[in-house]
Amino acid sequence: MTMIDLGEVALDPAPPAVPVNVPRVRRAVLAGLALLGSLVLTGAAPPAPPTVRTLWTTPLDNGESVSLSGDTAFLNRMTDRGGAEVAAYDLATGRLRWAAPTGETLAGFTPLVTANRVLVATEVVNLAETRPEQSRYIMYARATIALDATTGAERWRVAGDFNTGMDDSTGLVTEYDDAGQLIRLLLVRLSDGHELWSRPLTGLASWSTIYQDDQPTGIVTVTASGELRIYGYDDGKLRRSARVPWDPERSELFTAGPYLALRHSRANRASTTLYRPGDLRALWHTDDELGYVTGCDRLLCTIDGGGVAGRDPQTGQEVWRHPGMQGLRALGPGRLLLDDGRGGPDGTHQVVEAGSGRPVGEPGVGTPMWNRSKGSILVMQRSEAPVGRYAVRRLDVSTGARTLLGTIAPLGDAGCLGTERYLACTNYGTLTVTAVG
């Protein structure tokens, strides 16, 4: 379910920014001389194909979306006949591999690709809820369709919304009533949609999935009266329960890796308490305005007005801090990308070691493409030469090194996804796929 809170806004970091590393003039000159010498020695050798080059385009309007997986782009779009479909395109050639109908109207969710299944929301409900304290916009799906990623054949469908915790073979489905209230959780097998367990729920104020080493291990729920319960992910059985302070209008429940965080807002300030799921014992408490708590390697990372900090999970004591940073993203084992919260081509960022906070490489500027592959991500920034284009670089997350791949045309309203070899950008109703080496 997607929920947009139109009332009080909590700190929610913008997507991290991107690195910059302009090649030195001397290196460029030497490279040019080396190339000239090579041409002289080998005769009229044909030039190598450009590393960055546009491959194909296709229409993609507002509300339509795209996911990338391996060598395929999956488009969730409207058809000429007015219905909705998912279409699979070969990233290298733009060839349509298959198209499968998914309903009478566009779902509004991006296809989720996992375990050779394309999970597509359908029968979407939009609700507007207005209260004296705040207004909320709620969107959820009444059903999910699983398509074979290779052929587009429908493999199974299930009642509920499939956009929550999962591992390599299973995933959670949430079912809602007509008022947008969660009434049931179930775990299904991705290969065939078989229901592994189902649990009815009532009176929930919030819930979340607990992770250990990036794998789901449990589910935590809290009711409007403050009854907190933890269920096993594999079997849905109740593990433990406790009562916690809870105000439905001012309290928030987070999961930060294997830990639980309860945040209570009040009159221009907030307090946060960390709990251990094993026995629901409170570990530490702070009255600092923490807008975000998340697991980061063996520490917990928090964001407040003074920056991003890595904390000891047991005590809350700061291990490291980067002032001025307002966002973070895990890049893989032992690596984080911190950003200043501005986002876009002018935002700054820094790769750091998760455990020590030590900078890895130089800080950068620009926008990251988050489809990580083989230890690197693609990043884009405004090009200094030629002016008016965007430079595409590959960021090595282990060393912080950045390699210039080439430039692309101005992006306009574009949003982009990247894989190891492709960049897919939406721009004024068009999806453009670019090879990046």
C-alpha positions, 0 to 999 in steps of 0.5 A, a space after each residue: 500500500 502507498 500512503 502519502 501523508 499531507 499533514 505533519 511532515 517527518 524528516 525523509 531524506 531525499 534520494 542520495 546524490 552523485 559523484 563528480 571527477 573531471 579528467 585532468 587536462 594532462 591525462 586527456 592530452 596524453 590519451 589523445 597523443 597515445 591514440 594518435 600514435 596508435 593510428 599512425 602505427 596501425 594505419 587507418 584503424 577504425 575508431 572504437 564504438 562510443 562507450 555511451 550511445 543511445 539504443 532505442 526509444 518508446 513512448 512512456 507517459 505519466 503514470 506509466 512505469 518501468 523496471 529493469 532486470 538483467 537484460 530486460 525492461 518491463 513497462 507497466 503501461 496503457 494499451 491503445 484499447 484503453 486497458 493496462 499491460 506489462 510489456 517486456 523489451 530487450 534492453 540491447 535492441 528494443 525488441 518486444 519480447 512479450 506483452 501481457 494484459 493486467 487489467 482494465 486500468 493502469 495500476 500505478 505501481 512499478 512492476 516488481 521483478 524477482 525470482 523470474 516473476 514479474 509481480 503486477 498490482 491490479 484492481 487498485 483502490 484510491 482513498 482520500 482520508 481527512 481528519 482534523 489533525 491531518 489528511 492522508 491519501 491511501 492507494 492499495 491493490 486488491 489483487 496481484 498478478 505474477 507473470 513469468 519473466 521469460 514468457 509473460 504467461 500468468 503463473 498465479 494471482 492472489 488477493 492483496 497487495 504485493 509490495 512488502 518484505 520478501 526473500 529469494 523464494 517467498 513474499 508477504 501479501 497484505 490485504 485491506 478492507 474497503 476503508 484501507 485498513 489492513 485486515 490480513 497478512 499472508 506469505 506466498 511462495 514466489 514460484 507458484 503463489 502457494 499460501 504458506 500461512 495466513 494471519 487475520 489482523 484487526 485494529 492495526 495502527 502500524 506494522 513493518 518487516 524485521 530484517 537480519 543481514 538483509 533477510 526478513 526474519 519477523 513481522 512487528 505490528 502495533 495497535 492503536 492501544 499500543 499492543 506490540 506483537 512480533 510474528 515469525 516471518 517463516 510461519 506467521 506464529 506469535 513470538 512475543 508481545 508487549 505494551 508500548 506508549 502509542 499515540 495514533 496521531 503522533 507515534 511512528 514504528 520503524 524497523 532498523 535492521 534487526 531492531 525496533 524504533 518507536 518515535 513520538 512527536 510532540 510540539 516541535 520535538 520528538 523522542 525515539 526509543 530503540 527495542 531489541 526484538 528478542 525480548 522487547 527490552 528498551 535499549 536506549 532512548 533519545 530526545 534528539 529530533 531523529 528523523 530516521 533510524 536504519 540498520 547500517 552494517 553492524 551499527 544503526 544510522 540516524 539522521 537529525 538536524 546535525 547530520 548523519 551518525 553511526 551509533 552503537 545499537 546497544 547503547 545509542 552512543 555515536 561511533 561516527 558523524 558526518 555533519 551536513 549530510 541528510 540522507 543515506 543509502 546502503 551500497 553493499 557490505 560495509 559501504 554507505 552513500 551519504 548525501 546532503 539531502 538536496 538530490 538532483 544534479 547539484 546535490 553532493 554525496 560521499 561514500 563511507 565505511 559503514 563501521 567507521 564512517 571513514 570516507 572512501 574516495 573523494 566526495 561527488 556531485 550528481 544523481 545516482 542510478 540505484 540498480 546496483 550491479 557487480 559492486 558499482 552504480 552509475 551516476 550522472 552529473 552536469 557535464 563541464 565539456 561539452 556544456 549542456 550535456 550530462 556526464 555518465 560515470 561508474 562509481 566503484 563502491 569498494 574504492 570510491 573510484 569514478 570512471 567517466 563513460 561518456 555523456 548523454 543529451 539533456 534530461 529535462 524531466 527525466 528520471 533514470 534507472 541503471 544496470 551494469 550496461 544500460 541506462 533507462 531514462 524517462 523524458 517528456 513522455 518517452 523512455 530512452 535506453 542508452 548503452 553505457 559500456 
